C-alpha cells in the first residue's frame, strides 16, 4: 500500500476529495498535479494533509533559483511530503530547491524530473537533444542527485539503468504505470509488479484506478500485484 500513490488527475476539489475518501487506507498517498492545483489552489492540498494523507505536489518547478526556492518554501508550509522540480533547470536552481526544502518543519523530498514519460527519442530530437531518452535521464539524474535531491522521477524503462548507475539509495518515483491492456498516452511504461521488481520505490497511478468502476478494488488489485513482486 505504501508504495502506491494515486494521481488525483481530476477537475475539481470536490471530485478529488471524494476520490481520496474512497481510497484512503488502500493507498499510500495522493498526487496533486498542475491542472488540479491551478483550478483549486492550495486549499485542497491543506485539506488532504489535515486528513493525514501523504501528498505529492507535482508542479514541476522550473524557474530562476530564487523563485523556485520561494515556491518550495510555500509547499513546505502546506505540509506536502514531496514535490517535483525539473532537473533541466540546472545546478543552481536544484540546489536552491533542496536548501529551501531543508527549512520545512517536516520531511520534504525534492524529486528531480528527468524526461517526461510522454516523450520518446524522436520527441527529444525535436527539442534539440541528440541523445536517447535513457542517456538524457541519466545525465539529469546525476545533476539532481549531485546537489542533494532525494529522488528522481523516471519512466519504468529507466529504473534499471538508474539503479545500475546510482545504486539503491536514490528514491525512484515512477509514473507511466499501466496494466498491459491500458497503455494510453505514455510511451515508456510497465505494469506495476514489473516496475517494483526492477527497483521502483513509489508508483504513481491515475486513470487505471480513478477511472475504474470500483476505484478501491482497482487500487487493492494493484497493491496485490506489488506485494507479489516484493515477495518474489
N, CA, C and O of each residue as an XYZ file, in Angstrom:
928
protein
N       0.819     -1.200      0.000
C       0.000      0.000      0.000
C       0.858      1.257      0.000
O       0.559      2.212     -0.717
N       1.936      1.265      0.808
C       2.764      2.466      0.948
C       3.491      2.829     -0.340
O       3.904      3.976     -0.508
N       3.652      1.884     -1.243
C       4.379      2.165     -2.477
C       3.475      2.661     -3.603
O       3.948      2.916     -4.710
N       2.201      2.797     -3.332
C       1.233      3.199     -4.360
C       0.678      4.582     -4.059
O       0.027      4.789     -3.035
N       0.940      5.530     -4.958
C       0.369      6.858     -4.886
C      -0.636      7.017     -6.018
O      -0.365      6.626     -7.154
N      -1.781      7.582     -5.715
C      -2.812      7.767     -6.732
C      -2.797      9.202     -7.231
O      -2.843     10.147     -6.443
N      -2.734      9.353     -8.532
C      -2.780     10.673     -9.149
C      -4.228     11.152     -9.200
O      -5.069     10.564     -9.880
N      -4.498     12.219     -8.477
C      -5.843     12.800     -8.480
C      -5.961     13.756     -9.671
O      -6.116     14.965     -9.502
N      -5.885     13.194    -10.863
C      -5.934     13.993    -12.085
C      -7.391     14.269    -12.446
O      -7.906     13.796    -13.460
N      -8.026     15.039    -11.596
C      -9.454     15.332    -11.712
C      -9.642     16.836    -11.853
O      -8.684     17.599    -11.725
N     -10.863     17.259    -12.115
C     -11.101     18.665    -12.465
C     -11.392     19.573    -11.278
O     -11.123     20.772    -11.341
N     -11.931     19.028    -10.210
C     -12.363     19.886     -9.109
C     -11.914     19.314     -7.766
O     -11.632     18.122     -7.639
N     -11.855     20.191     -6.774
C     -11.516     19.756     -5.426
C     -12.567     18.791     -4.894
O     -12.243     17.852     -4.167
N     -13.811     19.021     -5.253
C     -14.874     18.134     -4.780
C     -14.666     16.713     -5.283
O     -14.773     15.754     -4.519
N     -14.365     16.582     -6.588
C     -14.107     15.253     -7.147
C     -12.889     14.622     -6.488
O     -12.902     13.442     -6.140
N     -11.834     15.419     -6.319
C     -10.602     14.892     -5.743
C     -10.810     14.443     -4.305
O     -10.332     13.381     -3.907
N     -11.523     15.251     -3.524
C     -11.768     14.888     -2.125
C     -12.622     13.627     -2.033
O     -12.395     12.776     -1.174
N     -13.597     13.515     -2.917
C     -14.446     12.329     -2.907
C     -13.638     11.082     -3.268
O     -13.804     10.027     -2.656
N     -12.756     11.215     -4.276
C     -11.919     10.076     -4.662
C     -10.958      9.712     -3.542
O     -10.768      8.531     -3.247
N     -10.350     10.713     -2.914
C      -9.432     10.432     -1.809
C     -10.152      9.710     -0.678
O      -9.601      8.797     -0.063
N     -11.382     10.123     -0.410
C     -12.158      9.466      0.632
C     -12.431      8.003      0.319
O     -12.437      7.161      1.218
N     -12.655      7.702     -0.949
C     -12.906      6.315     -1.348
C     -11.651      5.451     -1.241
O     -11.738      4.246     -1.009
N     -10.477      6.078     -1.412
C      -9.231      5.317     -1.496
C      -8.406      5.340     -0.218
O      -7.466      4.558     -0.071
N      -8.745      6.220      0.695
C      -7.942      6.384      1.914
C      -7.860      5.059      2.676
O      -8.879      4.416      2.927
N      -6.663      4.667      3.034
C      -6.457      3.395      3.719
C      -6.101      2.258      2.781
O      -5.630      1.209      3.222
N      -6.326      2.461      1.469
C      -5.997      1.433      0.482
C      -4.782      1.815     -0.346
O      -4.258      0.989     -1.094
N      -4.322      3.069     -0.223
C      -3.171      3.541     -0.982
C      -2.248      4.337     -0.053
O      -2.610      4.662      1.078
N      -1.062      4.639     -0.552
C      -0.070      5.289      0.287
C      -0.047      6.798      0.219
O       0.765      7.429      0.895
N      -0.917      7.395     -0.580
C      -0.955      8.846     -0.683
C      -1.519      9.278     -2.011
O      -1.987      8.462     -2.805
N      -1.467     10.597     -2.244
C      -2.111     11.174     -3.421
C      -1.206     12.207     -4.079
O      -0.517     12.981     -3.414
N      -1.233     12.191     -5.405
C      -0.514     13.200     -6.180
C      -1.491     14.265     -6.639
O      -2.578     13.960     -7.128
N      -1.089     15.529     -6.475
C      -1.857     16.665     -6.990
C      -1.027     17.291     -8.097
O       0.118     17.687     -7.878
N      -1.611     17.379     -9.292
C      -0.853     17.901    -10.430
C      -1.184     19.360    -10.696
O      -1.999     19.963     -9.998
N      -0.542     19.918    -11.711
C      -0.694     21.342    -12.004
C      -2.104     21.694    -12.451
O      -2.573     22.801    -12.188
N      -2.783     20.781    -13.117
C      -4.160     21.017    -13.557
C      -5.071     21.264    -12.364
O      -5.767     22.278    -12.303
N      -5.062     20.339    -11.422
C      -5.945     20.450    -10.263
C      -5.516     21.609     -9.357
O      -6.360     22.327     -8.821
N      -4.209     21.785     -9.192
C      -3.736     22.859     -8.323
C      -4.094     24.232     -8.901
O      -4.451     25.148     -8.161
N      -3.996     24.367    -10.221
C      -4.355     25.631    -10.851
C      -5.842     25.907    -10.719
O      -6.255     27.052    -10.535
N      -6.644     24.857    -10.813
C      -8.096     25.028    -10.716
C      -8.540     25.340     -9.294
O      -9.453     26.142     -9.097
N      -7.915     24.726     -8.308
C      -8.441     24.782     -6.941
C      -7.513     25.438     -5.926
O      -7.952     25.799     -4.835
N      -6.238     25.598     -6.268
C      -5.322     26.250     -5.344
C      -4.886     25.366     -4.188
O      -5.146     24.162     -4.184
N      -4.220     25.969     -3.205
C      -3.608     25.188     -2.128
C      -4.591     24.619     -1.109
O      -4.213     23.753     -0.319
N      -5.829     25.076     -1.106
C      -6.757     24.622     -0.060
C      -6.977     23.112     -0.122
O      -7.076     22.459      0.917
N      -7.053     22.561     -1.310
C      -7.218     21.108     -1.435
C      -6.033     20.387     -0.812
O      -6.208     19.404     -0.091
N      -4.824     20.874     -1.089
C      -3.633     20.244     -0.524
C      -3.686     20.300      1.000
O      -3.414     19.305      1.671
N      -4.036     21.466      1.545
C      -4.144     21.595      3.002
C      -5.147     20.598      3.573
O      -4.905     19.975      4.607
N      -6.279     20.461      2.881
C      -7.314     19.540      3.367
C      -6.808     18.103      3.392
O      -7.051     17.374      4.353
N      -6.105     17.696      2.337
C      -5.575     16.333      2.289
C      -4.545     16.115      3.398
O      -4.553     15.084      4.071
N      -3.668     17.085      3.577
C      -2.653     16.969      4.629
C      -3.313     16.878      5.998
O      -2.883     16.095      6.846
N      -4.355     17.675      6.218
C      -5.056     17.640      7.507
C      -5.740     16.302      7.752
O      -5.955     15.906      8.897
N      -6.082     15.603      6.659
C      -6.662     14.268      6.794
C      -5.596     13.219      7.105
O      -5.918     12.056      7.348
N      -4.331     13.631      7.098
C      -3.243     12.702      7.379
C      -2.662     12.051      6.146
O      -1.877     11.109      6.248
N      -3.044     12.550      4.970
C      -2.570     11.951      3.724
C      -1.155     12.404      3.384
O      -0.775     13.544      3.653
N      -0.396     11.516      2.801
C       0.889     11.881      2.210
C       0.592     12.487      0.837
O      -0.031     11.846     -0.010
N       1.040     13.720      0.625
C       0.713     14.428     -0.609
C       1.980     14.664     -1.431
O       2.988     15.163     -0.930
N       1.897     14.297     -2.676
C       2.945     14.508     -3.664
C       2.483     15.662     -4.551
O       1.572     15.505     -5.364
N       3.118     16.818     -4.387
C       2.761     18.003     -5.161
C       3.606     18.025     -6.433
O       4.803     18.309     -6.394
N       2.972     17.723     -7.543
C       3.696     17.542     -8.806
C       3.490     18.756     -9.713
O       2.739     18.702    -10.686
N       4.174     19.855     -9.371
C       4.056     21.088    -10.152
C       5.275     21.327    -11.041
O       5.283     22.264    -11.840
N       6.288     20.499    -10.910
C       7.467     20.539    -11.783
C       8.042     21.955    -11.888
O       8.089     22.543    -12.969
N       8.474     22.484    -10.752
C       9.028     23.830    -10.736
C      10.234     23.949    -11.671
O      11.099     23.075    -11.704
N      10.272     25.040    -12.422
C      11.378     25.289    -13.354
C      11.435     26.795    -13.601
O      10.701     27.332    -14.430
N      12.326     27.465    -12.862
C      12.412     28.925    -12.933
C      13.764     29.327    -12.379
O      14.611     28.470    -12.127
N      13.976     30.621    -12.187
C      15.246     31.057    -11.612
C      15.325     30.565    -10.165
O      14.293     30.337     -9.535
N      16.547     30.400     -9.631
C      16.697     29.787     -8.305
C      15.876     30.431     -7.205
O      15.238     29.719     -6.429
N      15.871     31.760     -7.110
C      15.137     32.407     -6.021
C      13.640     32.129     -6.095
O      12.988     31.923     -5.071
N      13.103     32.124     -7.303
C      11.673     31.866     -7.468
C      11.328     30.441     -7.076
O      10.324     30.200     -6.406
N      12.153     29.504     -7.492
C      11.908     28.106     -7.142
C      12.049     27.899     -5.641
O      11.254     27.177     -5.039
N      13.038     28.516     -5.037
C      13.202     28.394     -3.583
C      11.963     28.897     -2.854
O      11.511     28.269     -1.897
N      11.411     30.021     -3.295
C      10.201     30.538     -2.670
C       9.029     29.597     -2.829
O       8.243     29.415     -1.899
N       8.903     28.990     -4.018
C       7.817     28.044     -4.248
C       7.964     26.811     -3.357
O       6.974     26.301     -2.832
N       9.189     26.337     -3.189
C       9.433     25.168     -2.335
C       9.110     25.508     -0.877
O       8.526     24.685     -0.172
N       9.472     26.678     -0.428
C       9.129     27.072      0.948
C       7.607     27.087      1.139
O       7.097     26.644      2.168
N       6.905     27.594      0.151
C       5.440     27.621      0.238
C       4.879     26.213      0.297
O       3.959     25.938      1.067
N       5.429     25.325     -0.510
C       4.977     23.935     -0.486
C       5.265     23.296      0.863
O       4.462     22.518      1.377
N       6.416     23.631      1.430
C       6.745     23.099      2.746
C       5.751     23.545      3.798
O       5.380     22.766      4.676
N       5.316     24.795      3.716
C       4.327     25.287      4.684
C       2.979     24.597      4.512
O       2.206     24.507      5.466
N       2.690     24.112      3.311
C       1.452     23.351      3.093
C       1.523     21.973      3.749
O       0.492     21.368      4.042
N       2.730     21.483      3.978
C       2.886     20.181      4.616
C       2.994     19.011      3.668
O       2.801     17.864      4.073
N       3.304     19.287      2.386
C       3.420     18.177      1.441
C       4.644     17.333      1.772
O       5.587     17.805      2.406
N       4.614     16.082      1.332
C       5.710     15.159      1.620
C       6.772     15.162      0.543
O       7.933     14.850      0.808
N       6.378     15.514     -0.680
C       7.330     15.517     -1.793
C       6.834     16.453     -2.870
O       5.636     16.713     -2.990
N       7.776     16.956     -3.655
C       7.442     17.837     -4.765
C       8.448     17.614     -5.883
O       9.482     16.974     -5.693
N       8.123     18.157     -7.055
C       8.985     17.958     -8.221
C       9.579     19.269     -8.717
O       8.958     20.330     -8.658
N      10.802     19.150     -9.204
C      11.466     20.235     -9.924
C      12.065     19.638    -11.194
O      12.471     18.476    -11.212
N      12.115     20.444    -12.257
C      12.744     19.972    -13.490
C      14.255     19.981    -13.326
O      14.845     21.035    -13.091
N      14.882     18.834    -13.445
C      16.335     18.760    -13.334
C      17.022     19.580    -14.415
O      18.161     20.012    -14.234
N      16.349     19.799    -15.530
C      16.912     20.607    -16.608
C      17.041     22.074    -16.209
O      17.647     22.856    -16.942
N      16.486     22.462    -15.063
C      16.628     23.827    -14.585
C      18.035     24.182    -14.152
O      18.349     25.358    -13.967
N      18.881     23.187    -13.988
C      20.282     23.453    -13.701
C      20.669     23.336    -12.239
O      19.821     23.278    -11.348
N      21.972     23.302    -12.021
C      22.531     23.043    -10.693
C      22.104     24.087     -9.658
O      21.705     23.724     -8.552
N      22.181     25.359     -9.993
C      21.857     26.403     -9.015
C      20.389     26.338     -8.608
O      20.062     26.503     -7.433
N      19.511     26.099     -9.570
C      18.092     26.001     -9.249
C      17.806     24.801     -8.370
O      17.054     24.898     -7.400
N      18.403     23.669     -8.708
C      18.191     22.453     -7.924
C      18.714     22.617     -6.505
O      18.069     22.193     -5.546
N      19.874     23.227     -6.377
C      20.442     23.435     -5.036
C      19.549     24.362     -4.213
O      19.351     24.139     -3.019
N      19.015     25.396     -4.849
C      18.124     26.308     -4.136
C      16.876     25.582     -3.651
O      16.394     25.846     -2.550
N      16.353     24.674     -4.462
C      15.174     23.899     -4.071
C      15.475     23.001     -2.882
O      14.684     22.924     -1.942
N      16.607     22.326     -2.919
C      16.990     21.422     -1.832
C      17.190     22.198     -0.533
O      16.744     21.764      0.529
N      17.852     23.332     -0.619
C      18.087     24.135      0.593
C      16.777     24.654      1.168
O      16.599     24.667      2.386
N      15.862     25.082      0.309
C      14.569     25.567      0.789
C      13.766     24.441      1.427
O      13.087     24.655      2.431
N      13.838     23.249      0.854
C      13.124     22.106      1.428
C      13.646     21.772      2.815
O      12.895     21.299      3.667
N      14.924     22.016      3.044
C      15.510     21.751      4.352
C      14.968     22.652      5.450
O      15.153     22.365      6.633
N      14.298     23.740      5.074
C      13.710     24.649      6.058
C      12.316     24.201      6.501
O      11.769     24.753      7.455
N      11.736     23.211      5.823
C      10.377     22.776      6.144
C      10.333     22.110      7.512
O      11.315     21.519      7.960
N       9.192     22.213      8.164
C       9.044     21.641      9.509
C       9.036     20.120      9.484
O       9.493     19.476     10.428
N       8.518     19.552      8.411
C       8.513     18.099      8.287
C       9.323     17.694      7.060
O       9.645     18.526      6.212
N       9.645     16.413      6.978
C      10.457     15.920      5.870
C       9.808     16.250      4.528
O       8.619     16.007      4.320
N      10.608     16.806      3.625
C      10.117     17.180      2.299
C      11.130     16.735      1.258
O      12.243     17.256      1.187
N      10.725     15.766      0.455
C      11.599     15.277     -0.605
C      11.503     16.192     -1.816
O      10.413     16.588     -2.229
N      12.656     16.522     -2.377
C      12.715     17.184     -3.673
C      13.068     16.115     -4.709
O      14.110     15.466     -4.619
N      12.204     15.949     -5.669
C      12.370     14.925     -6.698
C      12.691     15.587     -8.032
O      11.960     16.465     -8.491
N      13.775     15.167     -8.643
C      14.150     15.705     -9.941
C      13.400     15.015    -11.065
O      13.436     13.790    -11.189
N      12.722     15.803    -11.881
C      12.061     15.276    -13.077
C      13.103     15.227    -14.188
O      13.778     16.220    -14.461
N      13.226     14.096    -14.809
C      14.241     13.915    -15.851
C      13.613     14.120    -17.230
O      13.644     15.228    -17.766
N      13.046     13.062    -17.805
C      12.392     13.146    -19.113
C      10.946     12.715    -18.942
O      10.679     11.627    -18.431
N      10.022     13.548    -19.358
C       8.603     13.228    -19.199
C       8.268     11.903    -19.868
O       8.809     11.574    -20.924
N       7.380     11.154    -19.250
C       7.041      9.833    -19.776
C       6.277      9.904    -21.086
O       6.114      8.881    -21.751
N       5.807     11.075    -21.474
C       5.128     11.225    -22.763
C       6.105     11.422    -23.919
O       5.693     11.464    -25.079
N       7.402     11.543    -23.608
C       8.406     11.812    -24.634
C       9.200     10.561    -24.982
O       9.530      9.757    -24.110
N       9.503     10.406    -26.270
C      10.404      9.336    -26.695
C      11.605      9.971    -27.389
O      11.747     11.194    -27.394
N      12.464      9.145    -27.970
C      13.699      9.664    -28.554
C      13.430     10.675    -29.659
O      14.122     11.688    -29.762
N      12.428     10.402    -30.481
C      12.095     11.317    -31.573
C      11.639     12.679    -31.034
O      12.003     13.725    -31.571
N      10.840     12.646    -29.967
C      10.395     13.894    -29.353
C      11.589     14.692    -28.822
O      11.637     15.913    -28.971
N      12.547     14.005    -28.206
C      13.725     14.695    -27.682
C      14.544     15.320    -28.802
O      15.035     16.440    -28.659
N      14.696     14.611    -29.909
C      15.455     15.167    -31.035
C      14.801     16.447    -31.543
O      15.489     17.377    -31.964
N      13.471     16.493    -31.504
C      12.765     17.691    -31.963
C      13.039     18.896    -31.079
O      12.855     20.033    -31.515
N      13.477     18.667    -29.841
C      13.804     19.775    -28.938
C      15.298     20.104    -28.945
O      15.747     20.969    -28.193
N      16.059     19.422    -29.785
C      17.484     19.704    -29.887
C      18.371     18.790    -29.075
O      19.587     18.981    -29.048
N      17.791     17.790    -28.406
C      18.575     16.830    -27.621
C      18.874     15.631    -28.508
O      17.956     14.924    -28.924
N      20.129     15.397    -28.797
C      20.513     14.356    -29.750
C      20.587     12.966    -29.122
O      20.423     11.960    -29.812
N      20.836     12.910    -27.804
C      20.953     11.609    -27.154
C      19.580     10.968    -26.985
O      18.547     11.630    -27.084
N      19.599      9.661    -26.727
C      18.332      8.977    -26.497
C      17.810      9.295    -25.092
O      18.511      9.900    -24.280
N      16.568      8.877    -24.817
C      15.921      9.213    -23.552
C      16.712      8.682    -22.367
O      16.858      9.381    -21.365
N      17.220      7.471    -22.461
C      17.943      6.903    -21.322
C      19.180      7.713    -20.987
O      19.448      7.972    -19.814
N      19.928      8.112    -21.980
C      21.131      8.901    -21.744
C      20.789     10.236    -21.091
O      21.471     10.675    -20.165
N      19.730     10.877    -21.577
C      19.313     12.150    -21.005
C      18.826     11.994    -19.560
O      19.110     12.835    -18.708
N      18.093     10.912    -19.297
C      17.636     10.646    -17.931
C      18.824     10.506    -16.988
O      18.836     11.100    -15.910
N      19.814      9.731    -17.386
C      20.980      9.515    -16.521
C      21.750     10.811    -16.285
O      22.222     11.063    -15.176
N      21.877     11.629    -17.324
C      22.586     12.894    -17.173
C      21.869     13.811    -16.176
O      22.495     14.378    -15.279
N      20.549     13.949    -16.345
C      19.792     14.837    -15.465
C      19.693     14.275    -14.049
O      19.702     15.030    -13.077
N      19.600     12.956    -13.932
C      19.553     12.339    -12.607
C      20.851     12.597    -11.847
O      20.829     12.899    -10.654
N      21.964     12.477    -12.531
C      23.253     12.725    -11.877
C      23.329     14.165    -11.367
O      23.809     14.414    -10.261
N      22.857     15.103    -12.175
C      22.868     16.508    -11.777
C      22.009     16.720    -10.533
O      22.424     17.398     -9.593
N      20.809     16.138    -10.534
C      19.892     16.320     -9.398
C      20.431     15.684     -8.122
O      20.363     16.290     -7.053
N      20.953     14.494     -8.221
C      21.439     13.801     -7.037
C      22.723     14.437     -6.496
O      22.980     14.417     -5.293
N      23.507     14.989     -7.389
C      24.756     15.654     -7.017
C      24.525     16.793     -6.031
O      25.340     17.030     -5.139
N      23.401     17.498     -6.199
C      23.144     18.668     -5.340
C      22.229     18.337     -4.167
O      21.897     19.224     -3.380
N      21.815     17.076     -4.035
C      21.084     16.670     -2.845
C      19.620     16.352     -3.001
O      18.936     16.150     -1.998
N      19.105     16.299     -4.224
C      17.714     15.855     -4.396
C      17.579     14.450     -3.824
O      18.473     13.616     -3.966
N      16.443     14.206     -3.172
C      16.255     12.916     -2.503
C      15.833     11.809     -3.459
O      15.885     10.632     -3.104
N      15.422     12.170     -4.652
C      14.984     11.136     -5.564
C      14.794     11.666     -6.970
O      15.021     12.839     -7.266
N      14.372     10.757     -7.815
C      14.230     11.015     -9.246
C      12.858     10.522     -9.703
O      12.389      9.467     -9.277
N      12.232     11.294    -10.567
C      11.042     10.819    -11.265
C      11.508     10.306    -12.619
O      12.182     11.019    -13.362
N      11.150      9.076    -12.935
C      11.606      8.480    -14.192
C      10.531      7.562    -14.743
O       9.586      7.204    -14.040
N      10.676      7.188    -15.989
C       9.765      6.201    -16.560
C      10.178      4.809    -16.098
O      11.303      4.625    -15.633
N       9.287      3.826    -16.219
C       9.656      2.465    -15.825
C      10.865      1.918    -16.567
O      11.600      1.091    -16.027
N      11.081      2.366    -17.791
C      12.169      1.805    -18.584
C      13.543      2.296    -18.138
O      14.560      1.730    -18.541
N      13.588      3.342    -17.313
C      14.879      3.826    -16.827
C      15.194      3.352    -15.405
O      16.234      3.718    -14.858
N      14.325      2.551    -14.802
C      14.583      2.095    -13.436
C      15.904      1.341    -13.360
O      16.762      1.666    -12.540
N      16.066      0.346    -14.202
C      17.275     -0.488    -14.129
C      18.548      0.305    -14.426
O      19.511      0.171    -13.672
N      18.608      1.122    -15.481
C      19.818      1.921    -15.694
C      20.141      2.848    -14.529
O      21.311      3.029    -14.192
N      19.117      3.441    -13.907
C      19.353      4.308    -12.755
C      19.897      3.520    -11.570
O      20.807      3.982    -10.881
N      19.347      2.336    -11.329
C      19.856      1.507    -10.229
C      21.298      1.078    -10.504
O      22.125      1.056     -9.592
N      21.595      0.741    -11.740
C      22.951      0.330    -12.074
C      23.936      1.469    -11.865
O      25.055      1.239    -11.408
N      23.539      2.692    -12.191
C      24.437      3.841    -12.077
C      24.549      4.353    -10.644
O      25.641      4.687    -10.185
N      23.418      4.413     -9.937
C      23.398      5.115     -8.648
C      23.115      4.217     -7.452
O      23.121      4.704     -6.322
N      22.868      2.937     -7.653
C      22.633      2.034     -6.544
C      21.236      2.178     -5.945
O      20.324      2.709     -6.578
N      21.089      1.696     -4.718
C      19.768      1.628     -4.085
C      19.359      2.905     -3.365
O      18.192      3.054     -3.005
N      20.285      3.825     -3.147
C      19.974      4.963     -2.280
C      18.939      5.929     -2.853
O      18.009      6.293     -2.133
N      19.050      6.361     -4.102
C      18.058      7.340     -4.579
C      16.655      6.735     -4.614
O      16.469      5.573     -4.978
N      15.688      7.542     -4.231
C      14.300      7.107     -4.337
C      13.847      7.289     -5.777
O      14.017      8.362     -6.356
N      13.278      6.251     -6.348
C      12.773      6.325     -7.714
C      11.252      6.333     -7.677
O      10.618      5.372     -7.242
N      10.687      7.431     -8.139
C       9.236      7.614     -8.184
C       8.820      7.485     -9.641
O       9.306      8.219    -10.502
N       7.922      6.552     -9.908
C       7.697      6.123    -11.285
C       6.240      6.285    -11.706
O       5.375      5.539    -11.247
N       5.963      7.251    -12.573
C       4.653      7.317    -13.226
C       4.690      6.440    -14.482
O       5.620      5.657    -14.674
N       3.686      6.578    -15.318
C       3.673      5.791    -16.546
C       3.431      4.320    -16.289
O       3.852      3.473    -17.076
N       2.751      4.007    -15.188
C       2.458      2.614    -14.850
C       1.065      2.290    -15.374
O       0.097      2.986    -15.071
N       0.981      1.246    -16.150
C      -0.299      0.841    -16.736
C      -0.389     -0.679    -16.790
O       0.604     -1.341    -17.094
N      -1.554     -1.243    -16.504
C      -1.774     -2.626    -16.896
C      -1.541     -2.741    -18.402
O      -1.828     -1.803    -19.146
N      -1.032     -3.863    -18.846
C      -0.634     -4.010    -20.247
C      -1.746     -3.648    -21.223
O      -1.474     -3.155    -22.318
N      -2.983     -3.885    -20.840
C      -4.116     -3.627    -21.734
C      -4.548     -2.171    -21.748
O      -5.453     -1.804    -22.498
N      -3.903     -1.321    -20.917
C      -4.401      0.045    -20.754
C      -3.373      1.116    -21.068
O      -3.505      2.247    -20.601
N      -2.343      0.786    -21.855
C      -1.355      1.789    -22.214
C      -2.034      2.861    -23.057
O      -2.688      2.563    -24.056
N      -1.865      4.141    -22.631
C      -2.554      5.231    -23.313
C      -1.532      6.233    -23.865
O      -0.889      5.937    -24.872
N      -1.359      7.404    -23.246
C      -0.536      8.451    -23.848
C       0.900      8.482    -23.341
O       1.644      9.402    -23.680
N       1.307      7.507    -22.541
C       2.674      7.465    -22.062
C       3.404      6.330    -22.760
O       2.978      5.176    -22.705
N       4.515      6.671    -23.421
C       5.145      5.750    -24.361
C       6.136      4.802    -23.704
O       6.510      3.798    -24.311
N       6.568      5.088    -22.491
C       7.584      4.271    -21.829
C       6.980      3.766    -20.532
O       7.047      4.438    -19.503
N       6.383      2.563    -20.585
C       5.554      2.112    -19.471
C       5.808      0.652    -19.114
O       6.401     -0.093    -19.894
N       5.351      0.248    -17.920
C       5.391     -1.136    -17.450
C       4.193     -1.373    -16.549
O       3.544     -0.428    -16.100
N       3.904     -2.639    -16.289
C       2.883     -2.995    -15.311
C       3.450     -2.832    -13.897
O       4.669     -2.848    -13.724
N       2.591     -2.675    -12.883
C       3.056     -2.359    -11.526
C       4.063     -3.343    -10.947
O       5.122     -2.934    -10.471
N       3.750     -4.626    -10.982
C       4.642     -5.606    -10.380
C       6.017     -5.623    -11.018
O       7.024     -5.763    -10.324
N       6.065     -5.483    -12.317
C       7.355     -5.473    -13.016
C       8.172     -4.249    -12.631
O       9.388     -4.344    -12.466
N       7.513     -3.092    -12.484
C       8.238     -1.885    -12.104
C       8.848     -2.030    -10.707
O       9.997     -1.644    -10.491
N       8.087     -2.584     -9.760
C       8.608     -2.810     -8.420
C       9.757     -3.807     -8.461
O      10.773     -3.619     -7.792
N       9.597     -4.861     -9.241
C      10.647     -5.866     -9.353
C      11.943     -5.311     -9.899
O      13.016     -5.818     -9.573
N      11.866     -4.283    -10.719
C      13.059     -3.685    -11.296
C      13.721     -2.675    -10.353
O      14.860     -2.267    -10.579
N      12.997     -2.269     -9.284
C      13.622     -1.386     -8.311
C      12.930     -0.065     -8.060
O      13.520      0.816     -7.434
N      11.692      0.112     -8.526
C      10.953      1.335     -8.218
C      10.625      1.385     -6.733
O      10.377      0.352     -6.111
N      10.623      2.591     -6.164
C      10.238      2.773     -4.765
C       8.767      3.136     -4.633
O       8.060      2.576     -3.794
N       8.304      4.065     -5.453
C       6.917      4.513     -5.425
C       6.358      4.512     -6.830
O       7.023      4.933     -7.776
N       5.137      4.037     -6.961
C       4.443      4.049     -8.249
C       3.336      5.081     -8.192
O       2.613      5.175     -7.200
N       3.205      5.851     -9.253
C       2.147      6.852     -9.359
C       1.179      6.402    -10.450
O       1.544      6.301    -11.621
N      -0.047      6.137    -10.045
C      -1.037      5.575    -10.972
C      -2.311      6.406    -10.880
O      -2.788      6.713     -9.788
N      -2.845      6.760    -12.020
C      -4.049      7.584    -12.050
C      -5.251      6.868    -12.616
O      -5.989      6.203    -11.890
N      -5.449      7.005    -13.919
C      -6.690      6.552    -14.550
C      -7.037      5.082    -14.360
O      -8.218      4.761    -14.228
N      -6.048      4.157    -14.341
C      -6.441      2.769    -14.086
C      -7.149      2.582    -12.739
O      -7.867      1.601    -12.548
N      -6.951      3.519    -11.810
C      -7.646      3.479    -10.521
C      -8.825      4.436    -10.509
O      -9.959      4.026    -10.258
N      -8.563      5.714    -10.778
C      -9.629      6.723    -10.648
C     -10.707      6.559    -11.700
O     -11.839      6.995    -11.491
N     -10.382      5.936    -12.832
C     -11.363      5.726    -13.891
C     -12.043      4.374    -13.838
O     -12.880      4.065    -14.685
N     -11.689      3.564    -12.846
C     -12.269      2.223    -12.740
C     -13.677      2.296    -12.147
O     -13.981      3.222    -11.395
N     -14.540      1.328    -12.477
C     -15.880      1.305    -11.881
C     -15.843      1.264    -10.362
O     -16.682      1.870     -9.696
N     -14.864      0.544     -9.818
C     -14.660      0.486     -8.360
C     -13.210      0.858     -8.080
O     -12.348     -0.021     -8.065
N     -12.917      2.148     -7.856
C     -11.526      2.575     -7.681
C     -10.802      1.868     -6.537
O      -9.622      1.542     -6.663
N     -11.489      1.631     -5.436
C     -10.829      0.986     -4.304
C     -10.424     -0.443     -4.656
O      -9.324     -0.882     -4.320
N     -11.312     -1.165     -5.330
C     -10.977     -2.531     -5.741
C      -9.809     -2.525     -6.716
O      -8.942     -3.396     -6.649
N      -9.778     -1.557     -7.619
C      -8.669     -1.454     -8.569
C      -7.359     -1.184     -7.845
O      -6.328     -1.765     -8.183
N      -7.397     -0.300     -6.844
C      -6.191      0.006     -6.070
C      -5.717     -1.226     -5.309
O      -4.519     -1.505     -5.264
N      -6.634     -1.952     -4.720
C      -6.254     -3.140     -3.958
C      -5.677     -4.214     -4.871
O      -4.767     -4.941     -4.473
N      -6.197     -4.322     -6.090
C      -5.657     -5.300     -7.043
C      -4.223     -4.940     -7.430
O      -3.365     -5.816     -7.540
N      -3.971     -3.646     -7.636
C      -2.616     -3.206     -7.962
C      -1.689     -3.422     -6.771
O      -0.542     -3.836     -6.943
N      -2.176     -3.144     -5.570
C      -1.374     -3.380     -4.373
C      -1.019     -4.861     -4.241
O       0.088     -5.202     -3.827
N      -1.957     -5.736     -4.592
C      -1.673     -7.173     -4.544
C      -0.572     -7.539     -5.533
O       0.277     -8.379     -5.234
N      -0.583     -6.912     -6.715
C       0.462     -7.139     -7.707
C       1.818     -6.677     -7.159
O       2.830     -7.352     -7.347
N       1.832     -5.538     -6.489
C       3.059     -5.021     -5.872
C       3.570     -5.992     -4.812
O       4.761     -6.300     -4.760
N       2.669     -6.461     -3.980
C       3.064     -7.385     -2.906
C       3.652     -8.695     -3.464
O       4.628     -9.227     -2.937
N       3.039     -9.191     -4.529
C       3.580    -10.406     -5.156
C       4.993    -10.165     -5.686
O       5.870    -11.020     -5.565
N       5.194     -8.997     -6.268
C       6.520     -8.692     -6.809
C       7.542     -8.573     -5.686
O       8.682     -9.011     -5.842
N       7.151     -7.989     -4.561
C       8.079     -7.849     -3.440
C       8.419     -9.203     -2.827
O       9.526     -9.403     -2.328
N       7.475    -10.123     -2.865
C       7.694    -11.435     -2.265
C       8.485    -12.375     -3.162
O       9.027    -13.379     -2.699
N       8.546    -12.048     -4.442
C       9.201    -12.952     -5.413
C      10.706    -12.976     -5.205
O      11.418    -13.677     -5.924
